[in-house]
Amino acid sequence: MKLKGRTALITGASNGIGNAIARRLAADGANIAVVDLVNAEAAAAELAKTGVKTIGIRADVSSEADTAAAVEKTIAALGGVDILVNNAAMTAPPRPFEEIPIAEWRRMLDTNIIGPNLLCRAVSPYMRKQKYGRIINVASDTVHLGVPYMLHYVSSKGALIAFTRALAREFGKDGVNVNAIAPGFTLSERIAKQKDRVEFFRREQLKALAIQRDEFPEDLAGIASFLASEDCAFMTGQTIVVDGGYAMV
Ligand SMILES: NC(=O)c1ccc[n+]([C@@H]2O[C@H](COP(=O)([O-])OP(=O)(O)OC[C@H]3O[C@@H](n4cnc5c(N)ncnc54)[C@H](O)[C@@H]3O)[C@@H](O)[C@H]2O)c1
């Protein structure tokens, strides 16, 4: 129960990696705000069965109004906000970069990098005032691997890693630590449904991992728990790659 008494706001926590992180932080004793476009209340109700306080908030992370309201509702319902997990993101079908519509580029950046920025801005006054905070940004190992055909996605995650480093310096004096996790190809429900993609990964890429097995959302949960805790008091601006040793940085 190392997070007992803490409150975590987790975006994209209805599904996949965000939900696995939410379940783990709840098991550690944290109260949880599930912020998602879909099923936020149902996911929050499920987490409440573990005995922690929860709230489900429907919000689009790319909206300034939604993100500000999500933080306000979290504080009103759960008494504060100590941990922010920027996990929600969009992806898109793979295509050569010349074929990616510019409107899709803009939506990608709005969701995957402006969104985390909006949430960091919204929690900033509270975390600075209480001189404590843990911000965890979910990036991707595609940044380190230079994965092609999803240039806007990879660029948005690269920006998130740069954002993590620079923001860590702005928050260092305030007890607010900012770190990132870079998952590998992870069988969230969304990915597991894409049978061709999973087959391709297993056939062509799995052999390049040091630990040659599928990655599951639960593989990210323990790292998030560490980054959310007192144990990472002197660690900030870092990106932990969790991909079975595919990208080694
Ligand atoms: N699954 C992978 O292979 C993989 C690999 C590397 C990085 N990641 C990153 O991990 C994170 C989670 O991935 P996942 O596979 O669990 O995804 P997922 O699709 O299973 O879950 C994402 C959740 O975010 C929500 N969401 C999407 N856009 C939103 C928005 N604008 N506002 C609020 N909520 C929104 C969705 O409704 C969904 O519940 C993402 O940041 C993703 O880029 C995933």
PDBQT file of the ligand as one rigid body, heavy atoms in Angstrom, charges set to zero:
ROOT
HETATM    1  N1  LIG A 301       0.013  -1.018 -27.296  1.00  0.00    +0.000 N 
HETATM    2  C1  LIG A 301       1.206  -0.763 -27.797  1.00  0.00    +0.000 C 
HETATM    3  O1  LIG A 301       1.781  -1.547 -28.565  1.00  0.00    +0.000 OA
HETATM    4  C2  LIG A 301       1.940   0.501 -27.416  1.00  0.00    +0.000 A 
HETATM    5  C3  LIG A 301       3.302   0.594 -27.713  1.00  0.00    +0.000 A 
HETATM    6  C4  LIG A 301       3.997   1.756 -27.346  1.00  0.00    +0.000 A 
HETATM    7  C5  LIG A 301       3.329   2.798 -26.726  1.00  0.00    +0.000 A 
HETATM    8  N2  LIG A 301       1.993   2.665 -26.469  1.00  0.00    +0.000 N 
HETATM    9  C6  LIG A 301       1.337   3.792 -25.817  1.00  0.00    +0.000 C 
HETATM   10  O2  LIG A 301       0.698   3.342 -24.641  1.00  0.00    +0.000 OA
HETATM   11  C7  LIG A 301      -0.491   4.104 -24.425  1.00  0.00    +0.000 C 
HETATM   12  C8  LIG A 301      -1.690   3.197 -24.293  1.00  0.00    +0.000 C 
HETATM   13  O3  LIG A 301      -1.765   2.358 -25.427  1.00  0.00    +0.000 OA
HETATM   14  P1  LIG A 301      -2.838   1.170 -25.497  1.00  0.00    +0.000 P 
HETATM   15  O4  LIG A 301      -2.361   0.223 -26.542  1.00  0.00    +0.000 OA
HETATM   16  O5  LIG A 301      -3.130   0.674 -24.132  1.00  0.00    +0.000 OA
HETATM   17  O6  LIG A 301      -4.086   1.968 -26.103  1.00  0.00    +0.000 OA
HETATM   18  P2  LIG A 301      -5.660   1.652 -26.039  1.00  0.00    +0.000 P 
HETATM   19  O7  LIG A 301      -6.190   2.086 -27.338  1.00  0.00    +0.000 OA
HETATM   20  O8  LIG A 301      -5.905   0.262 -25.581  1.00  0.00    +0.000 OA
HETATM   21  O9  LIG A 301      -6.143   2.636 -24.903  1.00  0.00    +0.000 OA
HETATM   22  C9  LIG A 301      -6.049   4.014 -25.084  1.00  0.00    +0.000 C 
HETATM   23  C10 LIG A 301      -7.157   4.670 -24.285  1.00  0.00    +0.000 C 
HETATM   24  O10 LIG A 301      -7.046   6.081 -24.474  1.00  0.00    +0.000 OA
HETATM   25  C11 LIG A 301      -8.323   6.600 -24.747  1.00  0.00    +0.000 C 
HETATM   26  N3  LIG A 301      -8.191   7.809 -25.558  1.00  0.00    +0.000 N 
HETATM   27  C12 LIG A 301      -7.771   7.889 -26.838  1.00  0.00    +0.000 A 
HETATM   28  N4  LIG A 301      -7.809   9.156 -27.266  1.00  0.00    +0.000 NA
HETATM   29  C13 LIG A 301      -8.226   9.901 -26.212  1.00  0.00    +0.000 A 
HETATM   30  C14 LIG A 301      -8.466  11.276 -26.014  1.00  0.00    +0.000 A 
HETATM   31  N5  LIG A 301      -8.287  12.158 -27.007  1.00  0.00    +0.000 N 
HETATM   32  N6  LIG A 301      -8.910  11.698 -24.807  1.00  0.00    +0.000 NA
HETATM   33  C15 LIG A 301      -9.107  10.809 -23.802  1.00  0.00    +0.000 A 
HETATM   34  N7  LIG A 301      -8.900   9.494 -23.934  1.00  0.00    +0.000 NA
HETATM   35  C16 LIG A 301      -8.470   9.035 -25.115  1.00  0.00    +0.000 A 
HETATM   36  C17 LIG A 301      -9.063   5.491 -25.472  1.00  0.00    +0.000 C 
HETATM   37  O11 LIG A 301     -10.474   5.651 -25.378  1.00  0.00    +0.000 OA
HETATM   38  C18 LIG A 301      -8.547   4.261 -24.737  1.00  0.00    +0.000 C 
HETATM   39  O12 LIG A 301      -9.343   3.940 -23.617  1.00  0.00    +0.000 OA
HETATM   40  C19 LIG A 301      -0.583   5.096 -25.595  1.00  0.00    +0.000 C 
HETATM   41  O13 LIG A 301       0.053   6.294 -25.222  1.00  0.00    +0.000 OA
HETATM   42  C20 LIG A 301       0.232   4.403 -26.670  1.00  0.00    +0.000 C 
HETATM   43  O14 LIG A 301       0.752   5.299 -27.630  1.00  0.00    +0.000 OA
HETATM   44  C21 LIG A 301       1.286   1.561 -26.799  1.00  0.00    +0.000 A 
ENDROOT
TORSDOF 0
